[in-house]
């Protein structure tokens, strides 16, 4: 077990050096102040938010704890992900030991094959390249954390299976540990809802407590059925919450947008896709585009259907001779349902991260296969030649570990990740991310080219037009930017973002009344758009309407208590000469965003207006620590030093 854990840590070591990447990490962490801590306000947000379409409060709590330890250093978050995954590898080993023992006998005479089989199962799960997305991507903390509780619940359930048959459930501690772990897993990621099905399958095989000679409905088996009720209740509570969260995040594709035949085709494709990638983990990408309109009778879907049908038929026909195949297939299919086309979530047809839990039965099955190979080879050729089996298993593990090391290195930063994705599978999503990256780098020609490619692939995507418009506005091409916003509104008349950024373009050229009109329309469409209220307040402040501006800032803070308006509100108060009140808002602004150099600079200006030169000097220096090239803060610092009778630093 220790060797499997160490090998897994080494395989994923490159991910510890990775950054936050432009793939939900920015929205979740770099611009999100709400998770940064574990005080009451942070916990309240964690237990009520459905940010980006997920309800994962326990996951958010671990990320809040990471912030308290690591701040905004991504290495700490990555390290936690790797450690959790290593813990899961240890749990897979322990679970596999019990499952293989129950299925194949305790091998008391020769425990080595049994242990090696469990270690092989743990390693195949742990160092497989399909795990990289779940481990190397900070946003997917929910995978490794929910996986930990899922596996611990299974291990506790297997321990509970050793209890005396007639023992009261109230006195079976391991049962309640399993139930508690399941509850925590549900709150880490809703995909754990499939655990009741998994436990039922385990009761049938390999535990043999339901079905077969035991029967399906007698006094003993009814007790097994009823024991699942609390687990089913937990799933029943979380499923609607997860669906509502996905709908709020605009991730859940409505039936009208994707028909039943299409959904079934996607589901069948996914079942075959992950098996194929388990066998040949090459060409992995962070995004596999769902090409529309879909052709359910196209070759990829027909071939996938034949593969799925073939495995299903084999599992049924071999259910008595090789029941492990049927059990593994049923668990695999069942655990994939929540992320299959039936509940199509997002614009991807598949995702490596979706294989995290569904891969477990195949890993255990491979461990069993290694034991069978050892036995057969030993019986036919003796113990020494049988060493070829662990040698072959070691070779498989080494190859997988090397591929994982290389794949984890691709998640080092956004540049590597999306350049690799473009080479693997060009799509509108990939071009969009590269365009955003080029925009941040100021490589405007490349950004425009990627936006052009993205919009040509998805001419119906309003958000791409808006993002392109933002890039054009940053280049000073406000007329072209407005054309993009206008196109976005033609595609989606209820695009609050298009109205918001159109208003920003008008604000930039001083057309304040027209800008306010677009801000008003944006908040009519999206009443919770805090940034729009804030910018509306800025426009009112520019018109000298101080009280109306402050009313907008208050509204922004009402819908998002830790949002941007503190800085703008502070500026309005500064302009009105209310310096002490302005300082309070600048203090709030840097509390939310410690890297807000502008807020520190203006805080210093407010202190300087009160003659508090030493304090002002400290704030200017903090602004310059954040942004060393900041001419305004440098000039303010020199003036403050001169007023305080101190020599300017050169």
N, C-alpha and C positions, 0 to 999 in steps of 0.2 A: 504493500500500500504506500509506504513512504517513497519508494522508487517511482511509483506512478505519479505521485504528487510533485516530486522534484522534477521529473521529466516534463510534466505539464507546465510548471512555472518557467522552466528554461525555454520551452517552445513559445511561450507568450511574453517572454522578457522584452522584446522590442516594443510592445504596446505601452510599456511604462514610460517610454520616452515620447509618446505621442502627444499631440495638442488637442484642444477642442476643435472639432471639425464642423464644416458648414453642412451639416446633415442633422438638423434639430438641436445640436449642441448649443448653437448660438441662442436660439429661442429659450431653451431650457436652462441655460447656465450663464452665458456671458452677458446677456441683457436682462436677466431675470433676478431681481433682488429678493423675491419672496421666499426662496428656499434657504437663504443664507443665514442659518441659525436654527435654534430649537426653542425659542421663546414662544409665548402664547400666540403672538400674531403670526409667526411662521407656521406653527402647528395648525392653527385655524385654517390658513391657506392650504397647507398640505392635505388636510382632511376634507376640503371642499372643492379643490380645483379639479378641472378636467382638461388641463392644458394639453393642447395638441391631440385631444381625443382619447386620453387615458385617465383612468381613476386608479392611482397607485400610491396611496398615502404612506404605506410602510417603506416603499422605495424612496420616496421623497425624504423621509426621516433619516435614512442612511446617508443620503446626499447632503442633508443639512448637517449631519455629524461630520461628514468629510470636510465641509466648508469650515467648521469650527477648528479642525485640525490643520487643514492644508490651505485655507483661504481659496484663492483662485488659481492655484498651481495644479494644472491638469494631471501631473504625475501621480499625485496622491489619489485622485479619483480612479485613475487607471490601475494603480496598485491594489486598491480595494476590489475592483472587478476581478483582477487576476487571482487574488487571495480567495475570493468567494468561489470562483471557478475551481480552484485547487481543492477547496473544501468539498465541492460537489463531486470531484473525482474520487476523493476518499469515501464519500457516501455511496457512490456507484459501486466501489469495491465491496463495501460491507453489504449492500443490497444484493449484489451479484453472488456473493458467498452464500447467502441464505437461499436465494432462488435456485442456484445450481445445486445446492445441497438438497433442497426439497424435491427438485426434479430428477436428480441423478443419483441420489444416495450420498451419504456423508463421506464416502471414500476414506473411511477410518484407517484402512490398511495402508493407503498411500495418499496423504493429503496434498502432496506437492502439485499434481495436475489440477486439483480443485482450486488451489490458491493461484496458480498461474493462469487458469482460465478466468478467474475473477479479476486478476490484475490486467489481463489482456482486454477484457471488457471495459475496465475503467480507462485504460490507455486509449483504446479506440474511440471511446466517447471524448476523452479529455484533450487529445492532441489532434483531433481531426480538423482540417481547415474550415469545415462548415461552422465550427464553434467561434471562429475569429470575429465575426460581426457582433455576436452577443458579448464577447469579452473585451475586444479592443475599442468598442464604441461606448463612450460613457453613458449616452442616453439609454443604452440597453442594459443598464444596471438591473432593470426590472426582470430581465431574463435570468441572470445568474442568481439574483436574490430569490425570485420565486422558485427557481430550480432547487435552491438549497432547501426551502421549506417543503417543497414537493417530495424530494428524495428523503428528507428526514421523516416526513409523514409516512412514506412507504416503509422505511426501516422500522419505525415505531409500530406500524401495523403488523409487520412480520414478527416483531418481538411479541406483540400481543397474541399472535397465533399460537405461541407456546403456552399460553395460559390454560389452566385446567378447563375442560369442556363445560362444566356446570357452574363455573365461577361467575358471580354477579358482575354485570358490566360496571357497576359503581365502584368495584374494587379492582378494576383492571387499569392500572395507571398508564400503561403504554397505549391503550385505546384513546385515552383523553389527550395524551401527548400527540398522537396522530391527528386527532381532530383539531387541536390547537394549532399545530403546524400547518394544517390545511387552511385554517382561517387566516393565518398570517400570509400564507402563499397567495390566497385570493386577493389580499390587500396589497400584495407586491406586484401581481399581474394577473389579470382575469383568466388567462389561458389555463390556469390550474383548475378551472371548473371541471375538467375531464377526469380528475382523480377518482371520483366514485366509480366510474366505469372501470378504471384500471384496477381498483381494489376488488371489484366483482370478478374481473378476469382472473386475478391472482387466486381468488377463492376457488375458482373452477380448476385452474392449472397455474402453478404447480402445487398449490396447497391442498387441492382435492377436498375442499370442505363443502362444496356445492356441486351438484350434478354427478353424473356417473353413478357409481355404487351408492353414493350418499343420497341421491335423489335431489329433486328440485324444490319440493314443497312438503316438508315434514317438520316436526317440532324443532329439530336441530338446524335445518337449513333456513327455516323461517326466521330464526334468531339471527342468522347471518344477513338475511335480507334487511331485517329491521335495523341492524347496526349501521346500515348505510344511510338511513333516513336523515340523521343530522348532517351528513356530508352533502346529501342531495338538497337539503334546505339551504345550506351555505351557497351551493351553486345557484339555486333558484333565486336567491337574494342578489347575488353579484351579477348574473347575466343581464338583467334589465339595466342595471347601473352602467355596465360596460357598453351596452348598446346605446344608451343615452349619451355617454361620454364620446363615443365614436361619432355619433350624429352631430354633437356640438362641435367637434373638431373638424366637421365636414369630411370625415374619412370614410364613413359608411356609404357605399354606393347604393342608391335606391333601386328597387325592383324595376321601376320604369327605365332606369338608365342601363340596366344589365338584366337581360331576360333569364328565365329559369334554365333554358338549354345552355346559355353562355356560362352561367354559374356552375352547372354540372361539369361542363367541359374544362373550366379553370380548375375545379376541384380535382378532377381525374388527372389533369396535367400535373398538378402539384404533387399528387401521390407518386407518380412516376419520376418527376423531376428530382425529388429529394433522394430517392433510391439511387438514381443515376449519379447524382453528385456525391453520394456516400461512397459509391464504388470508384468513381473517377472524379475526384475533387479538383478539376481544372477549369479555368475560365470563370472563376468566381467574381461576382461584381456586387457592389452595394445596391444596385438597382437593376431589376429585370422588368423591362417595360411591358405593360399590358397593351398590346396593339389593338386598336379598335378601328372599324367594326370587326368583331370577332367572327371567325369562321369555325364553328364547332365541328364541322366535318372535314376540316383541314388535316393534313398529314400529321402534324405534331400531336393533335388531340386524338386522332384515331389510333395512332401507335400507342399513345399513353393509355388509352382505353383498353387496348388489347393486352398490354402489360398488366394492368390492374386486374382485368378479368382473368388472365392466366394465373396470377398469384392467388387470387381469391378461390378459383377452382381447385388449385393444388392444395391450399390450406384446408378446404372442405374435404377433399378426397383423402388427405393424409391425416385427418384429425385424430384418428386412433393410433396410427403408427408413430406420427411425429406431431403430437399436440402442441409442442412449443412453437411451431411455425404459425399455426392458427392463432395462438395467444399473442404472439408478437405482431402479427398482421392486424389483429383486431385493436390492440393498443395503439399501434402506429396510426391506423385510420382514425380511430376515435380522438386521439390527441391532436390530429391535424384539422379536425372539423372547425374549431373556432377561427382558424386562420385560412380556411379554404375559400373557394369562390362562393360557397353558400352564403357566407357573411363577408362578401368582398369589402376589404378595408384598405382603401388607398388605390393609387394608380399602378401598382406593381402586380405582376402575375404570380410571382413567388419571391421569397426573401430567405437568405441563408439563416437568419435568426429564427425563423419559424421552425427550423429543424431541431432546436435545442432539446426540447422534451421528447418529441417523436422519435429521435434517434436512439433513445435509451433501450427499447426492446431489441433493436438490431445489435447493439453493442453486447447485450447479455447473450443473445443468440450466438454471436461470434465467439464469445467466451465458452459457451457450451460446445460449439464446434471444435474449438481447440482441444477441449478435454476428450471428446470422442476421437479426434485424430491421434492424440497421445495414446489412448487405450488401444486403438486398432493397430497402430504402428508397433507398440510395445508387444502386443500379443503375437504379431506376425514376424517381427524382426528383432525383438529384444530391446532392453532398456537403452543401451547406448545409441543405436540408430534413431531411437525416438527423440533424441535431442534435436533432430532436424525440425521437429514441430515447433518448439520454442524459438529455434533459430529463425524459422520462417516468420513467426509472429513478431520477433524482434525487428526483422527487416521491414515488415509492414509498418510497425510503429515508427521506425526511424524515418521512413519515407514520408509518412503523414506529418511527423514533427517538423521535418525540413520544410515541407509545403506550408505548414502553419506559420513557421518563423517568417517565411517570405511573404505570406499573405498579411500577417500582422504588421510587417514593415510598411505595407501600402497604406495603412491607416495612420501613418506618422503625421500627416497634415492634409489639408484640403486639396492642395496642389497635386500631390501624389494620388490621392484617392480618386479624384474626379478625372484626372488624366488617364488613369488606369481604366476607369469605367468607360470612358469615351472609346478607348481602344478595344474593349471587350464588346460593348453593345451600345452604339450611339443612340441617343433618344432625346426627346425634348427635355426631360428632367435633367439629364446629364449636361446638356448644353446650357440649361438655365443655371445650374450650380457653377459651371465654369464662367458664365457671364457675370454672375454675382462676384465671383472671386476676382476676375479681371477688373471689375468696377472698383473693388476695394484696393486693388493694386494701382489704379489710375491708368490702366492699359485700355484706353477708351476704344480704339479701333477693334481690338480683339473682343472687348465686351459687346460692342454693337454687332459684330459678326456672330457671336454665339447667341445673342438675343434673336437675331434674324433667323438663325437656324432653328432655334427653339420654337419660335412662333410659326415658322413654315411647317413644322411637324405637327404643331397643335394650334391651328388657327382659331380654335374655339376657346382658348384659355385666356380669360381676361387678366388673370394675375401676371401672366408673362408680359402683356402689353403695359401694365402698370409698372413693373420692374424696369422694363426698357425705358419707359418714360422717366423714371427716377434717374437712370443713368444719363439720359440726354439732358435732363435739368441740371445735373451736376456738372455737365460740360458747358453749361450756359446756353444750350440750344432749347430755349423755353418753348418756342413755337412748335418744334418737332415733338417735344415732350407732351404738349397739350394735344397734339394729334394722336399720340399713343393713348392718352387718357380718354379721349373721345372715342377711339376704337374700342377700348375696354368697356365703355358704357354702352356701346352698340351691341357688343357681345353679351354683356351682363348689366342691364340697366340698374340693378340693385348693388352695384359694386361701391361700397363705402370707401374702399381704398382709392379708387379712381377719383372720386369727388375730393377726398382729402388731399391727394397729391396735386390735383388740378388747382385746388385752393392754395397750396404751397407755392406753385409756380406763379400764380397771380400775386400772392403776397410778395414774392421776390421782386416783382416789377412795380410794386406800389399800388396795384389795383385792389385796395383793401376791401371795398364794398363787395366786389365780385368774389373775392376770396372767401369772405364771410358767408356769402350765399352758398358756396360749395361746402364749407364746413357745416353749415346748418343742415344741408341735405345729407351729408355723411352721417351725422349723429341721428338724423331721423331714421336712416336705414339701420345704423348700429348704435343704439343708445349707450353702449358700454365702451365706446372708443375714447379712452382717456386722452390719448395724444391729440386727437382732433380738438377736444375741448381746450387743451393747453395751447394749441396753435391759434385757435379762435381767440383765446385770451390775449395772445401776443398781438394779433391784428387789432383788437380793441384797444390795447395799450398804445399801439402806434398811432391810433386816432385820438389819443388823449382821454379815452373813456376808462379811467382807472377803476372805478367801482364795478363797471360791467366786466372788465377784464378779470378782476379778482373773483367775481361770481363764476366765471368760466373755470378758473383755476380750482375753485372750491368744488365745482361739479366734477372736474377731472379727478380730484382726490377722493370724491365720494365713490366713484365707480372703481377706482384703483388707488387705494390708500397710500401706496408706496411708489407712485408714478412720477413722471418727469416734472409736473407743474411747479414743484417747490422752487426750482431754479428760476423759472419764468416769473413766478409770483414774487420771489425775492427781487428780481430786476424791476418789477413794477413798483414795489415799495421803495427801492433805492431811488428811482426816478422821482418819487414823491417826497424824498427826503426823510423817510421813516427808516432810518438806518438800523436801529436795534431789531425792529420786526423783520427787516430784510435779512439780517444775520441769522435769525432763527430759521428762516427758510433755506438759506445757503447751508446751514448745519444739517438740516434734514436731507438736502440734496446730496451732500457728500456721504451721509450715512447710508443712503440708498446705493450710490455709485461712488466708491472711494477713488475712482480714477477720473472724476469730473474736474479737470484742471480749470475750466472756466468758472466753476462754482467757487473754487478756492481763490481764484484771482479776484472775483467780484466781492467775495467775503473780505479779502484784504482791502479793497477799495472802500467798503463800508466802514471798516475799522479806521482807515486813514481819514475818512471824513469826520470821525470823532476824535482825531488826534491820538489814536492808540497805535503809535508807530511800531513798537516792538511786536505787538500781536499781528499787525498788518504784514510786517517783514516775514514772520513765520508762515503766513498763508501764501504769500507770493512764492516763497521758497518751496512750499509743498506743491504749488501749481507747476513750478519749474522742474521738480523731481519727477512729476508725472509726464510733463512734456518739456524736455530740455530746450527745444527750439520754440519759444513762445514769446515773440518780441514785445507784446503788450505787457505781459507779466514781468519781463526783464526791465522794461522802462519804469514800470510801477515800483519794482524793487529798488532800482537805483534812486528814484525820488524819495522813497521811504527811508532808505539808508542815509541819504543826505539830510532829510528833515530830522532824523534821530541823531545826527552828528556822528555817523559811522561811515567809514570808507566803503564805497561800493566794491563788491567782489568782482574780480576780473579773471 
